[in-house]
Amino acid sequence: AVVSTQSTGDVGKDFKPVTHCWSSTAALITVAFSPDSRLVALAGIDNNILVCNTEQPMDSPVKIMRAHPLGTINRVRWIDAETVVSTGSDCQIRQFTIKS
């Protein structure tokens, strides 16, 4: 799966298009941008979470492998600019701190 932050149309004067894409090795289930839009978390059916930097798109993403080993990831959300949480079919809520 590929996520692109490139957009078309009138999105406002503060919009800065990013023309790079991030790839996941599996179909995506959920995507969430951090509150400051600096990071994006991608979660797929492979149970991995990739955290990519929108300001440095060529940097390697942070990989959280097998985030929910007993089930599939249902959703990822950001609590703040450094903390992402995920929920899974394993009835777990997991929290990860992303240090940049």
N, C-alpha and C positions, 0 to 999 in steps of 0.2 A: 504494500500500500504506500502511497505517496501523498504527503500533505504539502500544499503550497499556500503561502500566505499572500500570494499575489492576488490582487482584486481589481475589478473593473467597476466603473460607475462613479458617481459622486459620493464619496465617503467622508468629506469634510476636509478642512484646510490643514488639520494636524496629522492627517494620514501619511505614513511613510511606507510605501510599498516595499516588500521584501520579495525578491525574485528567486530566492533559493528554495529548494524543496528538501524535505527529510524523508527518508525511506524507512519503512518497517519491514521486517521479514515475513510478516503475517498480516492478514486482514485486520484493519483497525476496528475496535469496538467503541472507543471513546477518546476524545481529545479535549484538553483544557489549557487555556493560557493563564499564566500567573497574573496577579492583580496589576503588576506594572508592565505586563505584556513582554517582558524580557525573556521569559522561558515558556516553553510549550511542552506539555506532557502528552505522550502518545501511548496508548495501551492497545494491545492486539490479542488475538485469540491464542497466541503463543505464551500468554501470561507474563510477558515482559513489558516493562514500562521504559520508554526512552524519554529523556528530558533534554531538549535541544534549546540552545541559546539563539534567540531571534536576532540579536545584535552581532553575533559572531557565528553565522550559519555554517561556516566551513569547519568549525571546531567539532571534535568528536562528541557525540551525545553522552550523557550519563546514562548508563544502562543498569536498570534494576531487574535482574534476571529472576524468573519464576516468583514474581511478587505474591502470587496466591497459588502455592503448589498443590493445594487440595481442591481447587476449583478454578473457575474462570473469572477474570476481572470484569466487573459490571460497569464501573464508573471511576474516573479520576477527577479530583477537584483540588484546588489550591486553598489552603487556610490563610497563608500569607505569601510573601515573595520568596520564601525559602522552604516552605513546607507543603508537600503534596500528600494527599490521602487517597487511598483506593478502597473500594468495596468489592467483594467477590461473592461468587456463589457458594463459597465455603463458609459463609456467615461471619466473615472476618472484616474488620476495618483496620487497615494498615497505614501507618504514618511514616513518611520518609523526609529527612532533612537534606536539602540540596545545597551544598556549599559551592560557591563560585570563586 
